[in-house]
Amino acid sequence: MKADLIVSMHRTGHHAVAVWLLHQRPGIKDFSITTISSWLFAVGLEAVVDKSHPLNQAGEQVYRQFRRQDNKKLYFMANNPLKIEETADKEQLPSIIESDNPDGLIITHEQESLNDTIYKAVKSPFSFNEPIVVIRDFRNWVASCIKMALRDNKIIEDIINNDKVAIYKDHLLNYGKPDCYFIKFNEWATNKDYRETICKDLGYTFTDAAKDQLSIFGGGSSFTGMDYLKNASQMDVNNRYKEIETHPYYEMMLYKHEEVLKISDAIFKCKQSYTV
């Protein structure tokens, strides 16, 4: 079995795309993820209650193990397992895959250039299809990064800086080249025909299940948090930048990285003035 590798920067909407893609399988009609750990998720598993656990005897249910649902296929999604330095238990993924033998596996990988990502993928114990790169237009990406920093009381420059923009630019510069499949988040979020084409191109079955499910990763939306948990399509994700375009750091980033802005606008067909 070959896994699908989703490559991205944070705040590009790639988690929403990954969760949606996980559900594009025959018979899956609604959001149905089981959380195995903080980084591993599945469709087709069910939780089993450990009745011997002391808390269960006190009237609470503690899920201690999982099993494959009867007559259903099993699909896994793993966040950043190629970065085993983040949590030691990510090293267990190959043995989990060997033991459970899922019918599909999606792996996400963030914040690295395509060459570095592909190098890690080749060195990993997994076999991958061509990388799927999720990109978002520069204005909304910068705005979302800044807003997340403000929301979480973090230093903005720690979230988005010259090094991060350089990796973002690397992803854009590979757009249209062979050996990678690109998904434009802006179009994915608003165009059903585009999503159907993605499924056809990648060999998935279009159901559009989980499209309205807000991804909880990274605290949900940078702008509205978890407010649109079950109706994510109502968020105006392609105009987020308008809420923050007068912020000094936002203005500085667009002025400083005008070249990247122009590359982004060419890809996303944006018609904007470059006067900041």
C-alpha positions in Angstrom: 0.0 0.0 0.0 1.3 3.4 -0.9 0.5 6.4 1.3 -0.5 9.9 0.3 1.9 12.6 1.6 0.3 16.0 2.1 3.0 18.8 2.1 2.2 22.3 3.3 3.0 25.3 5.5 0.9 25.7 8.6 -2.3 27.9 8.2 -2.7 26.9 4.6 -5.8 24.8 5.3 -4.0 21.6 4.7 -5.6 19.9 7.7 -9.0 20.6 6.4 -8.0 19.1 3.1 -6.5 16.1 4.7 -9.5 15.4 6.9 -11.8 15.8 3.9 -9.6 13.5 1.7 -9.7 10.9 4.4 -13.5 10.7 4.0 -13.5 10.5 0.2 -14.1 6.7 0.2 -17.1 4.5 -0.8 -19.8 4.4 1.8 -18.5 7.3 3.9 -21.3 9.9 4.1 -20.4 12.0 7.1 -17.6 13.0 9.4 -16.6 9.9 11.3 -13.0 10.2 12.7 -11.8 8.2 15.6 -8.9 9.9 17.6 -6.2 7.3 18.5 -3.6 9.8 19.7 -2.8 13.5 19.4 -1.3 12.8 15.9 -3.0 9.7 14.7 -6.6 9.4 13.5 -8.8 6.8 11.7 -12.0 6.2 9.8 -13.3 2.7 10.2 -12.3 2.1 13.9 -14.5 1.9 16.9 -13.6 2.5 20.5 -13.9 -0.4 22.9 -14.5 0.3 26.6 -12.1 -1.3 29.1 -14.7 -2.4 31.8 -11.9 -3.4 34.2 -10.6 0.2 34.4 -11.3 1.7 37.9 -12.9 4.9 36.4 -15.4 2.8 34.5 -16.5 1.2 37.7 -17.2 4.8 39.0 -19.6 5.3 36.1 -17.2 6.9 33.5 -16.2 5.3 30.2 -12.5 5.1 29.5 -11.6 4.0 26.0 -8.4 1.9 26.2 -8.3 0.2 22.8 -9.8 0.2 19.3 -11.0 -2.3 16.8 -11.9 -2.3 13.2 -15.6 -1.8 12.5 -17.4 -4.9 11.1 -17.4 -5.1 7.3 -15.8 -1.7 7.0 -12.5 -0.6 5.5 -9.9 1.2 7.6 -8.2 4.4 6.7 -5.5 6.2 8.8 -4.3 9.8 8.9 -1.1 10.7 10.7 0.1 14.3 11.4 3.8 14.9 10.9 5.0 11.3 11.6 8.2 12.0 9.6 9.1 14.4 12.4 9.7 11.8 15.1 11.5 14.4 17.3 8.1 15.9 18.1 6.8 12.9 20.0 8.6 9.6 20.6 5.5 7.5 19.9 5.5 8.5 16.3 8.2 5.9 15.8 5.5 3.3 16.4 3.5 4.2 13.2 5.3 1.6 11.0 4.4 -1.2 13.4 0.8 0.1 13.7 0.5 0.1 10.0 1.9 -3.4 9.7 -0.3 -4.7 12.5 -3.6 -3.1 11.4 -3.1 -3.2 7.7 -5.3 -0.2 6.8 -6.7 0.2 3.3 -5.4 3.7 3.0 -2.9 6.1 4.8 -2.6 9.9 4.6 0.5 11.5 6.1 0.9 15.3 6.6 4.2 17.1 6.7 4.6 20.8 7.5 7.1 23.6 7.4 9.9 22.2 5.2 11.0 22.6 1.6 9.8 20.1 -1.0 13.3 18.7 -1.4 13.8 18.3 2.3 10.4 16.7 2.6 11.0 14.3 -0.3 14.3 13.4 1.2 12.7 12.5 4.5 10.0 10.6 2.7 12.5 8.5 0.8 14.4 7.7 4.0 11.2 6.7 5.9 9.8 3.2 6.1 6.8 4.3 4.0 6.1 4.0 0.3 4.4 7.2 -1.1 2.5 8.3 -4.1 3.6 11.6 -5.6 3.5 14.4 -3.0 0.3 16.4 -2.7 1.1 20.1 -2.0 -1.5 22.3 -0.4 -1.0 26.0 -1.0 -2.9 29.1 -0.1 -2.6 32.7 -1.4 0.0 34.8 0.2 -2.3 37.5 1.6 -4.6 35.1 3.4 -1.7 32.9 4.6 0.1 35.9 6.1 -3.1 37.2 7.7 -3.9 33.8 9.2 -0.4 33.4 10.7 -0.6 36.8 12.3 -4.1 36.3 13.6 -3.1 32.9 15.1 -0.2 34.5 16.9 -2.4 37.3 18.3 -5.1 34.8 19.3 -2.6 32.5 21.1 -0.6 35.4 22.6 2.5 34.3 20.7 5.3 36.4 19.2 4.2 37.1 15.6 7.8 36.7 14.3 8.0 33.2 15.8 4.9 32.2 13.7 5.8 33.9 10.4 9.2 35.3 9.4 11.6 35.4 6.6 12.6 31.7 6.9 8.9 30.6 6.8 8.3 32.8 3.8 11.3 31.2 2.1 9.7 27.8 2.5 6.3 29.0 1.4 8.0 30.5 -1.7 9.7 27.2 -2.4 6.3 25.5 -2.5 4.9 28.1 -4.9 7.9 27.9 -7.2 7.3 24.2 -7.7 3.7 24.8 -8.8 3.0 23.3 -12.2 6.1 21.1 -12.2 5.9 17.4 -12.6 6.1 14.8 -9.8 3.9 16.8 -7.4 0.1 17.3 -7.3 -1.0 20.8 -6.1 -4.2 21.7 -4.4 -5.1 25.3 -4.2 -6.9 25.8 -0.9 -8.8 28.9 -2.0 -10.5 26.9 -4.8 -10.9 23.7 -2.8 -12.8 25.7 -0.2 -15.3 27.2 -2.6 -15.6 25.0 -5.7 -17.3 21.6 -5.6 -16.3 20.7 -9.1 -12.7 21.3 -8.2 -13.0 19.0 -5.2 -14.5 16.3 -7.4 -11.6 16.7 -9.9 -9.1 16.2 -7.1 -10.8 12.9 -6.2 -10.7 11.7 -9.8 -7.1 12.7 -10.2 -5.9 11.0 -6.9 -8.0 7.9 -7.2 -10.5 8.7 -4.4 -14.3 8.4 -4.4 -15.9 11.8 -4.3 -18.5 12.0 -1.4 -17.7 15.5 -0.1 -18.2 14.1 3.4 -16.5 16.1 6.1 -16.3 19.2 3.9 -18.3 21.2 6.5 -16.3 19.9 9.4 -13.9 22.5 10.8 -10.5 21.1 11.4 -9.6 21.3 15.1 -5.9 21.2 14.5 -4.1 24.4 15.5 -7.0 25.5 17.5 -9.4 25.7 14.6 -9.7 28.9 12.6 -7.2 31.7 13.4 -10.1 34.2 13.2 -13.1 32.4 14.6 -11.7 29.5 16.6 -14.2 26.7 16.8 -17.3 28.8 16.0 -18.0 27.0 12.8 -17.3 23.4 13.9 -20.0 21.8 11.8 -20.6 24.5 9.2 -17.1 25.4 8.0 -18.3 26.2 4.5 -19.9 29.4 5.9 -16.5 30.9 6.7 -15.2 33.4 4.2 -11.7 32.0 4.1 -10.6 33.8 1.0 -11.1 37.3 2.4 -9.6 36.8 5.8 -6.8 39.3 4.9 -9.3 42.2 4.8 -9.7 41.9 8.6 -6.1 42.5 9.3 -4.7 44.3 6.2 -3.9 47.5 8.2 -1.9 45.7 10.8 1.7 47.0 10.7 3.3 43.5 10.5 1.0 42.5 7.7 1.8 45.6 5.8 5.5 45.0 6.3 5.4 41.4 5.2 3.6 42.3 1.9 6.0 45.2 1.2 9.1 43.2 2.1 8.0 40.1 0.1 6.5 41.7 -2.9 8.1 39.1 -5.2 6.4 36.3 -3.3 3.1 38.2 -3.5 3.4 38.5 -7.2 4.1 34.8 -7.6 1.1 34.0 -5.4 -1.2 36.4 -7.3 -0.2 34.8 -10.6 -1.1 31.3 -9.3 -4.3 32.3 -7.7 -5.2 34.9 -10.4 -5.6 37.7 -7.9 -6.0 41.2 -9.2 -4.6 43.5 -6.6 -2.6 46.7 -6.3 1.0 46.3 -5.0 1.0 49.6 -3.2 1.2 48.9 0.5 
